[in-house]
Amino acid sequence: MTIERLNENAHMSKIVIHDNLVYMSGQVADDPSQDFDGQLRQILAKLDAQLEGIGLDRKHILSAMVWIDDYKKWPRLNEIWDQWVIPGHKPVRSCVEAKLAFPEYEVEIAVTAARKP
């Protein structure tokens, strides 16, 4: 069994790789002054960059957990998400309405991916 922890800070690792599973911490927008669409697009770009940084892409995502601050935004989430995911490689996804850690954040996403053996 191998466990690899990447990008650690005082509180957590941003990525943990256990054997062939990749667990990524929840991602929020770098610029939370943007609206929901802008924040969501920032997060999806960050996920792409993090996956690319470990030699993976969206096809490797197994599951996604999405938190949104208002469930009325769920249709917009789906519209943008559906443009981002790769047909034939859609992960399982859960979405809940939640009060996020800071009020300026409208959405957060954490994913689990499979790494090539």
N, CA, C and O atoms as CSV, one atom per row, in Angstrom:
chain,resi,resn,atom,element,x,y,z
A,1,MET,N,N,0.840,-1.177,0.000
A,1,MET,CA,C,0.000,0.000,0.000
A,1,MET,C,C,0.886,1.242,0.000
A,1,MET,O,O,1.829,1.352,0.784
A,2,THR,N,N,0.565,2.171,-0.891
A,2,THR,CA,C,1.297,3.427,-0.920
A,2,THR,C,C,0.327,4.587,-0.744
A,2,THR,O,O,-0.791,4.570,-1.260
A,3,ILE,N,N,0.779,5.591,-0.007
A,3,ILE,CA,C,0.018,6.826,0.151
A,3,ILE,C,C,0.972,7.969,-0.136
A,3,ILE,O,O,2.037,8.083,0.470
A,4,GLU,N,N,0.565,8.814,-1.078
A,4,GLU,CA,C,1.372,9.969,-1.460
A,4,GLU,C,C,0.542,11.219,-1.187
A,4,GLU,O,O,-0.606,11.308,-1.621
A,5,ARG,N,N,1.111,12.174,-0.477
A,5,ARG,CA,C,0.402,13.411,-0.138
A,5,ARG,C,C,1.081,14.580,-0.843
A,5,ARG,O,O,2.287,14.783,-0.704
A,6,LEU,N,N,0.303,15.340,-1.596
A,6,LEU,CA,C,0.843,16.435,-2.394
A,6,LEU,C,C,0.289,17.774,-1.935
A,6,LEU,O,O,-0.851,17.872,-1.479
A,7,ASN,N,N,1.121,18.804,-2.066
A,7,ASN,CA,C,0.702,20.178,-1.765
A,7,ASN,C,C,0.121,20.326,-0.365
A,7,ASN,O,O,-0.972,20.863,-0.187
A,8,GLU,N,N,0.857,19.851,0.612
A,8,GLU,CA,C,0.406,19.964,2.000
A,8,GLU,C,C,0.531,21.395,2.500
A,8,GLU,O,O,1.446,22.124,2.117
A,9,ASN,N,N,-0.393,21.780,3.349
A,9,ASN,CA,C,-0.272,23.036,4.083
A,9,ASN,C,C,-0.465,22.731,5.560
A,9,ASN,O,O,-0.409,21.566,5.954
A,10,ALA,N,N,-0.683,23.715,6.362
A,10,ALA,CA,C,-0.796,23.500,7.807
A,10,ALA,C,C,-1.982,22.613,8.180
A,10,ALA,O,O,-1.963,21.970,9.230
A,11,HIS,N,N,-3.011,22.571,7.335
A,11,HIS,CA,C,-4.244,21.879,7.702
A,11,HIS,C,C,-4.531,20.599,6.932
A,11,HIS,O,O,-5.237,19.720,7.425
A,12,MET,N,N,-3.981,20.493,5.715
A,12,MET,CA,C,-4.380,19.366,4.873
A,12,MET,C,C,-3.438,19.210,3.685
A,12,MET,O,O,-2.549,20.028,3.446
A,13,SER,N,N,-3.671,18.131,2.958
A,13,SER,CA,C,-3.037,17.920,1.654
A,13,SER,C,C,-4.069,18.291,0.602
A,13,SER,O,O,-5.259,18.032,0.782
A,14,LYS,N,N,-3.629,18.891,-0.485
A,14,LYS,CA,C,-4.554,19.228,-1.573
A,14,LYS,C,C,-4.910,17.984,-2.378
A,14,LYS,O,O,-6.011,17.872,-2.918
A,15,ILE,N,N,-3.958,17.047,-2.450
A,15,ILE,CA,C,-4.172,15.799,-3.184
A,15,ILE,C,C,-3.561,14.663,-2.377
A,15,ILE,O,O,-2.445,14.781,-1.871
A,16,VAL,N,N,-4.296,13.563,-2.259
A,16,VAL,CA,C,-3.768,12.345,-1.655
A,16,VAL,C,C,-3.982,11.221,-2.662
A,16,VAL,O,O,-5.088,11.009,-3.160
A,17,ILE,N,N,-2.892,10.505,-2.950
A,17,ILE,CA,C,-2.955,9.379,-3.870
A,17,ILE,C,C,-2.744,8.116,-3.058
A,17,ILE,O,O,-1.713,7.947,-2.407
A,18,HIS,N,N,-3.729,7.229,-3.101
A,18,HIS,CA,C,-3.657,5.948,-2.388
A,18,HIS,C,C,-3.766,4.856,-3.442
A,18,HIS,O,O,-4.816,4.661,-4.056
A,19,ASP,N,N,-2.660,4.151,-3.637
A,19,ASP,CA,C,-2.571,3.180,-4.718
A,19,ASP,C,C,-2.979,3.864,-6.023
A,19,ASP,O,O,-2.258,4.742,-6.496
A,20,ASN,N,N,-4.108,3.490,-6.614
A,20,ASN,CA,C,-4.497,4.091,-7.893
A,20,ASN,C,C,-5.687,5.034,-7.777
A,20,ASN,O,O,-6.314,5.366,-8.783
A,21,LEU,N,N,-6.004,5.471,-6.555
A,21,LEU,CA,C,-7.073,6.438,-6.357
A,21,LEU,C,C,-6.493,7.794,-5.979
A,21,LEU,O,O,-5.554,7.881,-5.187
A,22,VAL,N,N,-7.053,8.835,-6.546
A,22,VAL,CA,C,-6.597,10.205,-6.309
A,22,VAL,C,C,-7.744,10.969,-5.661
A,22,VAL,O,O,-8.815,11.115,-6.250
A,23,TYR,N,N,-7.516,11.449,-4.461
A,23,TYR,CA,C,-8.503,12.243,-3.726
A,23,TYR,C,C,-8.054,13.698,-3.761
A,23,TYR,O,O,-6.940,14.027,-3.353
A,24,MET,N,N,-8.931,14.561,-4.250
A,24,MET,CA,C,-8.588,15.979,-4.353
A,24,MET,C,C,-9.449,16.771,-3.377
A,24,MET,O,O,-10.651,16.531,-3.259
A,25,SER,N,N,-8.829,17.710,-2.685
A,25,SER,CA,C,-9.559,18.515,-1.711
A,25,SER,C,C,-10.584,19.392,-2.418
A,25,SER,O,O,-10.520,19.601,-3.630
A,26,GLY,N,N,-11.523,19.897,-1.638
A,26,GLY,CA,C,-12.525,20.791,-2.186
A,26,GLY,C,C,-11.891,22.043,-2.767
A,26,GLY,O,O,-11.004,22.641,-2.158
A,27,GLN,N,N,-12.347,22.431,-3.941
A,27,GLN,CA,C,-11.810,23.597,-4.633
A,27,GLN,C,C,-12.845,24.710,-4.654
A,27,GLN,O,O,-14.026,24.479,-4.917
A,28,VAL,N,N,-12.382,25.913,-4.373
A,28,VAL,CA,C,-13.218,27.101,-4.479
A,28,VAL,C,C,-12.541,28.071,-5.443
A,28,VAL,O,O,-11.385,27.883,-5.820
A,29,ALA,N,N,-13.266,29.097,-5.831
A,29,ALA,CA,C,-12.738,30.081,-6.774
A,29,ALA,C,C,-11.594,30.874,-6.157
A,29,ALA,O,O,-11.621,31.190,-4.968
A,30,ASP,N,N,-10.595,31.193,-6.963
A,30,ASP,CA,C,-9.527,32.082,-6.514
A,30,ASP,C,C,-10.022,33.522,-6.422
A,30,ASP,O,O,-9.531,34.304,-5.608
A,31,ASP,N,N,-10.999,33.866,-7.263
A,31,ASP,CA,C,-11.586,35.211,-7.256
A,31,ASP,C,C,-13.076,35.096,-6.935
A,31,ASP,O,O,-13.903,35.009,-7.843
A,32,PRO,N,N,-13.418,35.094,-5.648
A,32,PRO,CA,C,-14.826,34.926,-5.271
A,32,PRO,C,C,-15.695,36.150,-5.540
A,32,PRO,O,O,-16.896,36.120,-5.271
A,33,SER,N,N,-15.111,37.225,-6.066
A,33,SER,CA,C,-15.931,38.386,-6.410
A,33,SER,C,C,-16.748,38.130,-7.678
A,33,SER,O,O,-17.677,38.878,-7.980
A,34,GLN,N,N,-16.401,37.071,-8.421
A,34,GLN,CA,C,-17.162,36.723,-9.624
A,34,GLN,C,C,-18.487,36.074,-9.239
A,34,GLN,O,O,-18.648,35.574,-8.125
A,35,ASP,N,N,-19.430,36.090,-10.177
A,35,ASP,CA,C,-20.728,35.471,-9.933
A,35,ASP,C,C,-20.589,33.946,-9.939
A,35,ASP,O,O,-19.495,33.415,-10.127
A,36,PHE,N,N,-21.704,33.257,-9.733
A,36,PHE,CA,C,-21.702,31.799,-9.659
A,36,PHE,C,C,-21.033,31.175,-10.880
A,36,PHE,O,O,-20.172,30.305,-10.745
A,37,ASP,N,N,-21.433,31.625,-12.078
A,37,ASP,CA,C,-20.846,31.056,-13.300
A,37,ASP,C,C,-19.333,31.233,-13.321
A,37,ASP,O,O,-18.597,30.300,-13.643
A,38,GLY,N,N,-18.876,32.425,-12.981
A,38,GLY,CA,C,-17.439,32.703,-12.968
A,38,GLY,C,C,-16.699,31.860,-11.955
A,38,GLY,O,O,-15.618,31.342,-12.236
A,39,GLN,N,N,-17.292,31.722,-10.756
A,39,GLN,CA,C,-16.657,30.885,-9.733
A,39,GLN,C,C,-16.593,29.430,-10.183
A,39,GLN,O,O,-15.564,28.772,-10.032
A,40,LEU,N,N,-17.692,28.934,-10.734
A,40,LEU,CA,C,-17.723,27.545,-11.180
A,40,LEU,C,C,-16.693,27.301,-12.276
A,40,LEU,O,O,-15.989,26.292,-12.241
A,41,ARG,N,N,-16.593,28.190,-13.231
A,41,ARG,CA,C,-15.620,28.025,-14.317
A,41,ARG,C,C,-14.177,28.060,-13.781
A,41,ARG,O,O,-13.313,27.331,-14.270
A,42,GLN,N,N,-13.926,28.900,-12.785
A,42,GLN,CA,C,-12.595,28.928,-12.164
A,42,GLN,C,C,-12.273,27.578,-11.524
A,42,GLN,O,O,-11.170,27.054,-11.680
A,43,ILE,N,N,-13.238,27.030,-10.811
A,43,ILE,CA,C,-13.024,25.752,-10.126
A,43,ILE,C,C,-12.759,24.641,-11.142
A,43,ILE,O,O,-11.845,23.837,-10.958
A,44,LEU,N,N,-13.545,24.595,-12.198
A,44,LEU,CA,C,-13.341,23.553,-13.206
A,44,LEU,C,C,-11.966,23.678,-13.860
A,44,LEU,O,O,-11.324,22.670,-14.153
A,45,ALA,N,N,-11.515,24.904,-14.087
A,45,ALA,CA,C,-10.167,25.113,-14.635
A,45,ALA,C,C,-9.102,24.652,-13.642
A,45,ALA,O,O,-8.093,24.070,-14.040
A,46,LYS,N,N,-9.320,24.909,-12.351
A,46,LYS,CA,C,-8.370,24.450,-11.332
A,46,LYS,C,C,-8.320,22.930,-11.291
A,46,LYS,O,O,-7.243,22.349,-11.161
A,47,LEU,N,N,-9.468,22.285,-11.398
A,47,LEU,CA,C,-9.482,20.821,-11.408
A,47,LEU,C,C,-8.721,20.292,-12.621
A,47,LEU,O,O,-7.943,19.346,-12.506
A,48,ASP,N,N,-8.947,20.903,-13.777
A,48,ASP,CA,C,-8.191,20.497,-14.976
A,48,ASP,C,C,-6.690,20.615,-14.730
A,48,ASP,O,O,-5.932,19.700,-15.053
A,49,ALA,N,N,-6.265,21.732,-14.163
A,49,ALA,CA,C,-4.831,21.971,-13.930
A,49,ALA,C,C,-4.272,20.972,-12.918
A,49,ALA,O,O,-3.173,20.450,-13.107
A,50,GLN,N,N,-5.008,20.706,-11.864
A,50,GLN,CA,C,-4.521,19.752,-10.861
A,50,GLN,C,C,-4.419,18.351,-11.452
A,50,GLN,O,O,-3.436,17.647,-11.220
A,51,LEU,N,N,-5.420,17.951,-12.207
A,51,LEU,CA,C,-5.365,16.638,-12.850
A,51,LEU,C,C,-4.183,16.556,-13.809
A,51,LEU,O,O,-3.438,15.576,-13.809
A,52,GLU,N,N,-4.020,17.587,-14.619
A,52,GLU,CA,C,-2.910,17.614,-15.578
A,52,GLU,C,C,-1.571,17.542,-14.854
A,52,GLU,O,O,-0.629,16.919,-15.343
A,53,GLY,N,N,-1.489,18.176,-13.695
A,53,GLY,CA,C,-0.251,18.181,-12.920
A,53,GLY,C,C,0.186,16.808,-12.448
A,53,GLY,O,O,1.356,16.599,-12.128
A,54,ILE,N,N,-0.752,15.870,-12.405
A,54,ILE,CA,C,-0.398,14.502,-12.016
A,54,ILE,C,C,-0.624,13.521,-13.171
A,54,ILE,O,O,-0.755,12.314,-12.964
A,55,GLY,N,N,-0.667,14.063,-14.386
A,55,GLY,CA,C,-0.738,13.220,-15.575
A,55,GLY,C,C,-2.109,12.651,-15.884
A,55,GLY,O,O,-2.209,11.629,-16.563
A,56,LEU,N,N,-3.165,13.286,-15.404
A,56,LEU,CA,C,-4.522,12.799,-15.641
A,56,LEU,C,C,-5.350,13.867,-16.339
A,56,LEU,O,O,-4.885,14.984,-16.565
A,57,ASP,N,N,-6.577,13.510,-16.676
A,57,ASP,CA,C,-7.520,14.479,-17.226
A,57,ASP,C,C,-8.921,14.117,-16.737
A,57,ASP,O,O,-9.089,13.221,-15.910
A,58,ARG,N,N,-9.915,14.819,-17.254
A,58,ARG,CA,C,-11.307,14.629,-16.808
A,58,ARG,C,C,-11.804,13.199,-16.983
A,58,ARG,O,O,-12.677,12.759,-16.236
A,59,LYS,N,N,-11.270,12.474,-17.947
A,59,LYS,CA,C,-11.701,11.091,-18.173
A,59,LYS,C,C,-11.440,10.210,-16.952
A,59,LYS,O,O,-12.061,9.157,-16.801
A,60,HIS,N,N,-10.529,10.635,-16.084
A,60,HIS,CA,C,-10.147,9.827,-14.937
A,60,HIS,C,C,-10.982,10.107,-13.688
A,60,HIS,O,O,-10.833,9.418,-12.678
A,61,ILE,N,N,-11.856,11.106,-13.746
A,61,ILE,CA,C,-12.668,11.446,-12.569
A,61,ILE,C,C,-13.728,10.373,-12.355
A,61,ILE,O,O,-14.497,10.047,-13.260
A,62,LEU,N,N,-13.753,9.832,-11.141
A,62,LEU,CA,C,-14.732,8.814,-10.775
A,62,LEU,C,C,-15.966,9.420,-10.125
A,62,LEU,O,O,-17.095,9.028,-10.418
A,63,SER,N,N,-15.731,10.391,-9.231
A,63,SER,CA,C,-16.843,10.990,-8.500
A,63,SER,C,C,-16.556,12.451,-8.206
A,63,SER,O,O,-15.405,12.881,-8.133
A,64,ALA,N,N,-17.637,13.203,-8.039
A,64,ALA,CA,C,-17.534,14.612,-7.685
A,64,ALA,C,C,-18.569,14.921,-6.616
A,64,ALA,O,O,-19.713,14.474,-6.685
A,65,MET,N,N,-18.147,15.688,-5.638
A,65,MET,CA,C,-19.043,16.187,-4.601
A,65,MET,C,C,-19.117,17.694,-4.783
A,65,MET,O,O,-18.092,18.375,-4.757
A,66,VAL,N,N,-20.318,18.217,-4.967
A,66,VAL,CA,C,-20.514,19.634,-5.235
A,66,VAL,C,C,-21.366,20.234,-4.123
A,66,VAL,O,O,-22.406,19.690,-3.750
A,67,TRP,N,N,-20.905,21.358,-3.607
A,67,TRP,CA,C,-21.666,22.115,-2.616
A,67,TRP,C,C,-22.010,23.458,-3.253
A,67,TRP,O,O,-21.129,24.141,-3.774
A,68,ILE,N,N,-23.281,23.836,-3.213
A,68,ILE,CA,C,-23.692,25.143,-3.702
A,68,ILE,C,C,-24.448,25.868,-2.592
A,68,ILE,O,O,-25.118,25.244,-1.769
A,69,ASP,N,N,-24.330,27.188,-2.584
A,69,ASP,CA,C,-24.937,27.960,-1.496
A,69,ASP,C,C,-26.436,28.161,-1.656
A,69,ASP,O,O,-27.109,28.557,-0.704
A,70,ASP,N,N,-26.970,27.897,-2.843
A,70,ASP,CA,C,-28.394,28.085,-3.091
A,70,ASP,C,C,-28.824,27.089,-4.162
A,70,ASP,O,O,-28.322,27.126,-5.285
A,71,TYR,N,N,-29.741,26.208,-3.820
A,71,TYR,CA,C,-30.139,25.157,-4.746
A,71,TYR,C,C,-30.813,25.697,-6.006
A,71,TYR,O,O,-30.956,24.965,-6.986
A,72,LYS,N,N,-31.227,26.956,-5.998
A,72,LYS,CA,C,-31.791,27.574,-7.202
A,72,LYS,C,C,-30.744,27.677,-8.311
A,72,LYS,O,O,-31.087,27.869,-9.478
A,73,LYS,N,N,-29.476,27.551,-7.948
A,73,LYS,CA,C,-28.383,27.621,-8.924
A,73,LYS,C,C,-28.100,26.265,-9.580
A,73,LYS,O,O,-27.249,26.169,-10.465
A,74,TRP,N,N,-28.803,25.231,-9.151
A,74,TRP,CA,C,-28.577,23.880,-9.654
A,74,TRP,C,C,-28.722,23.785,-11.175
A,74,TRP,O,O,-27.908,23.112,-11.808
A,75,PRO,N,N,-29.734,24.435,-11.799
A,75,PRO,CA,C,-29.806,24.377,-13.271
A,75,PRO,C,C,-28.570,24.976,-13.956
A,75,PRO,O,O,-28.104,24.436,-14.960
A,76,ARG,N,N,-28.040,26.071,-13.433
A,76,ARG,CA,C,-26.825,26.670,-14.013
A,76,ARG,C,C,-25.635,25.736,-13.812
A,76,ARG,O,O,-24.817,25.568,-14.716
A,77,LEU,N,N,-25.538,25.131,-12.637
A,77,LEU,CA,C,-24.485,24.154,-12.381
A,77,LEU,C,C,-24.523,23.075,-13.448
A,77,LEU,O,O,-23.499,22.750,-14.048
A,78,ASN,N,N,-25.697,22.523,-13.682
A,78,ASN,CA,C,-25.824,21.442,-14.663
A,78,ASN,C,C,-25.446,21.906,-16.060
A,78,ASN,O,O,-24.772,21.182,-16.793
A,79,GLU,N,N,-25.870,23.094,-16.430
A,79,GLU,CA,C,-25.574,23.602,-17.773
A,79,GLU,C,C,-24.069,23.727,-18.004
A,79,GLU,O,O,-23.561,23.291,-19.037
A,80,ILE,N,N,-23.358,24.317,-17.048
A,80,ILE,CA,C,-21.907,24.499,-17.176
A,80,ILE,C,C,-21.190,23.164,-17.018
A,80,ILE,O,O,-20.263,22.866,-17.771
A,81,TRP,N,N,-21.606,22.364,-16.054
A,81,TRP,CA,C,-21.013,21.052,-15.809
A,81,TRP,C,C,-21.112,20.178,-17.057
A,81,TRP,O,O,-20.136,19.543,-17.457
A,82,ASP,N,N,-22.297,20.150,-17.668
A,82,ASP,CA,C,-22.508,19.292,-18.837
A,82,ASP,C,C,-21.619,19.685,-20.015
A,82,ASP,O,O,-21.274,18.836,-20.838
A,83,GLN,N,N,-21.248,20.950,-20.105
A,83,GLN,CA,C,-20.308,21.392,-21.142
A,83,GLN,C,C,-18.880,20.962,-20.806
A,83,GLN,O,O,-18.056,20.795,-21.704
A,84,TRP,N,N,-18.583,20.782,-19.512
A,84,TRP,CA,C,-17.227,20.487,-19.054
A,84,TRP,C,C,-16.918,18.994,-19.065
A,84,TRP,O,O,-15.827,18.594,-19.471
A,85,VAL,N,N,-17.858,18.170,-18.625
A,85,VAL,CA,C,-17.585,16.735,-18.563
A,85,VAL,C,C,-17.486,16.154,-19.964
A,85,VAL,O,O,-18.051,16.687,-20.919
A,86,ILE,N,N,-16.765,15.062,-20.065
A,86,ILE,CA,C,-16.547,14.415,-21.356
A,86,ILE,C,C,-17.613,13.336,-21.555
A,86,ILE,O,O,-17.726,12.431,-20.728
A,87,PRO,N,N,-18.394,13.411,-22.634
A,87,PRO,CA,C,-19.390,12.365,-22.889
A,87,PRO,C,C,-18.747,10.980,-22.851
A,87,PRO,O,O,-17.661,10.762,-23.387
A,88,GLY,N,N,-19.440,10.066,-22.211
A,88,GLY,CA,C,-18.916,8.714,-22.059
A,88,GLY,C,C,-17.976,8.554,-20.884
A,88,GLY,O,O,-17.542,7.442,-20.583
A,89,HIS,N,N,-17.650,9.667,-20.204
A,89,HIS,CA,C,-16.743,9.628,-19.051
A,89,HIS,C,C,-17.301,10.455,-17.894
A,89,HIS,O,O,-16.534,11.009,-17.107
A,90,LYS,N,N,-18.609,10.542,-17.785
A,90,LYS,CA,C,-19.223,11.343,-16.729
A,90,LYS,C,C,-19.066,10.622,-15.388
A,90,LYS,O,O,-19.392,9.441,-15.273
A,91,PRO,N,N,-18.568,11.331,-14.383
A,91,PRO,CA,C,-18.425,10.719,-13.064
A,91,PRO,C,C,-19.763,10.680,-12.333
A,91,PRO,O,O,-20.717,11.348,-12.731
A,92,VAL,N,N,-19.823,9.891,-11.259
A,92,VAL,CA,C,-20.968,10.018,-10.365
A,92,VAL,C,C,-20.843,11.382,-9.702
A,92,VAL,O,O,-19.739,11.897,-9.529
A,93,ARG,N,N,-21.977,11.963,-9.331
A,93,ARG,CA,C,-21.925,13.298,-8.753
A,93,ARG,C,C,-23.011,13.436,-7.701
A,93,ARG,O,O,-24.137,12.972,-7.878
A,94,SER,N,N,-22.648,14.083,-6.608
A,94,SER,CA,C,-23.600,14.468,-5.586
A,94,SER,C,C,-23.569,15.976,-5.491
A,94,SER,O,O,-22.527,16.597,-5.699
A,95,CYS,N,N,-24.710,16.568,-5.176
A,95,CYS,CA,C,-24.774,18.018,-5.023
A,95,CYS,C,C,-25.679,18.334,-3.846
A,95,CYS,O,O,-26.803,17.840,-3.758
A,96,VAL,N,N,-25.175,19.161,-2.949
A,96,VAL,CA,C,-25.970,19.572,-1.801
A,96,VAL,C,C,-25.929,21.085,-1.657
A,96,VAL,O,O,-24.955,21.741,-2.028
A,97,GLU,N,N,-27.000,21.612,-1.113
A,97,GLU,CA,C,-27.027,23.022,-0.752
A,97,GLU,C,C,-26.407,23.131,0.634
A,97,GLU,O,O,-26.779,22.395,1.548
A,98,ALA,N,N,-25.466,24.048,0.783
A,98,ALA,CA,C,-24.767,24.169,2.061
A,98,ALA,C,C,-24.280,25.591,2.278
A,98,ALA,O,O,-24.014,26.332,1.331
A,99,LYS,N,N,-24.173,25.946,3.528
A,99,LYS,CA,C,-23.518,27.199,3.884
A,99,LYS,C,C,-22.020,26.916,3.809
A,99,LYS,O,O,-21.499,26.090,4.559
A,100,LEU,N,N,-21.331,27.608,2.897
A,100,LEU,CA,C,-19.907,27.361,2.710
A,100,LEU,C,C,-19.098,28.105,3.767
A,100,LEU,O,O,-19.637,28.944,4.488
A,101,ALA,N,N,-17.814,27.801,3.858
A,101,ALA,CA,C,-16.957,28.329,4.926
A,101,ALA,C,C,-16.921,29.853,4.973
A,101,ALA,O,O,-16.850,30.441,6.052
A,102,PHE,N,N,-16.971,30.488,3.814
A,102,PHE,CA,C,-16.950,31.945,3.733
A,102,PHE,C,C,-18.101,32.379,2.835
A,102,PHE,O,O,-18.337,31.757,1.799
A,103,PRO,N,N,-18.822,33.430,3.207
A,103,PRO,CA,C,-20.039,33.798,2.473
A,103,PRO,C,C,-19.814,34.219,1.024
A,103,PRO,O,O,-20.753,34.172,0.229
A,104,GLU,N,N,-18.614,34.624,0.660
A,104,GLU,CA,C,-18.369,35.033,-0.729
A,104,GLU,C,C,-18.298,33.844,-1.690
A,104,GLU,O,O,-18.417,34.018,-2.902
A,105,TYR,N,N,-18.105,32.641,-1.154
A,105,TYR,CA,C,-18.055,31.463,-2.011
A,105,TYR,C,C,-19.464,30.950,-2.272
A,105,TYR,O,O,-20.276,30.820,-1.355
A,106,GLU,N,N,-19.739,30.660,-3.549
A,106,GLU,CA,C,-21.052,30.169,-3.942
A,106,GLU,C,C,-21.044,28.691,-4.302
A,106,GLU,O,O,-22.097,28.056,-4.368
A,107,VAL,N,N,-19.837,28.137,-4.539
A,107,VAL,CA,C,-19.734,26.743,-4.971
A,107,VAL,C,C,-18.366,26.182,-4.580
A,107,VAL,O,O,-17.365,26.899,-4.560
A,108,GLU,N,N,-18.348,24.896,-4.274
A,108,GLU,CA,C,-17.109,24.170,-3.979
A,108,GLU,C,C,-17.247,22.770,-4.560
A,108,GLU,O,O,-18.327,22.180,-4.529
A,109,ILE,N,N,-16.145,22.242,-5.090
A,109,ILE,CA,C,-16.169,20.909,-5.696
A,109,ILE,C,C,-14.945,20.118,-5.253
A,109,ILE,O,O,-13.824,20.626,-5.268
A,110,ALA,N,N,-15.174,18.868,-4.858
A,110,ALA,CA,C,-14.096,17.919,-4.556
A,110,ALA,C,C,-14.289,16.696,-5.453
A,110,ALA,O,O,-15.413,16.238,-5.657
A,111,VAL,N,N,-13.189,16.175,-5.984
A,111,VAL,CA,C,-13.300,15.001,-6.857
A,111,VAL,C,C,-12.361,13.885,-6.407
A,111,VAL,O,O,-11.370,14.103,-5.710
A,112,THR,N,N,-12.720,12.690,-6.837
A,112,THR,CA,C,-11.886,11.503,-6.696
A,112,THR,C,C,-11.671,10.972,-8.107
A,112,THR,O,O,-12.603,10.885,-8.906
A,113,ALA,N,N,-10.422,10.621,-8.394
A,113,ALA,CA,C,-10.083,10.150,-9.741
A,113,ALA,C,C,-9.305,8.836,-9.659
A,113,ALA,O,O,-8.799,8.462,-8.601
A,114,ALA,N,N,-9.223,8.160,-10.772
A,114,ALA,CA,C,-8.440,6.921,-10.891
A,114,ALA,C,C,-7.144,7.245,-11.621
A,114,ALA,O,O,-7.126,7.950,-12.629
A,115,ARG,N,N,-6.071,6.708,-11.079
A,115,ARG,CA,C,-4.763,6.893,-11.697
A,115,ARG,C,C,-4.380,5.618,-12.418
A,115,ARG,O,O,-4.723,4.514,-11.995
A,116,LYS,N,N,-3.678,5.789,-13.492
A,116,LYS,CA,C,-3.229,4.630,-14.250
A,116,LYS,C,C,-2.240,3.832,-13.400
A,116,LYS,O,O,-1.363,4.411,-12.759
A,117,PRO,N,N,-2.378,2.516,-13.393
A,117,PRO,CA,C,-1.407,1.689,-12.628
A,117,PRO,C,C,-0.028,1.708,-13.234
A,117,PRO,O,O,0.885,1.069,-12.712
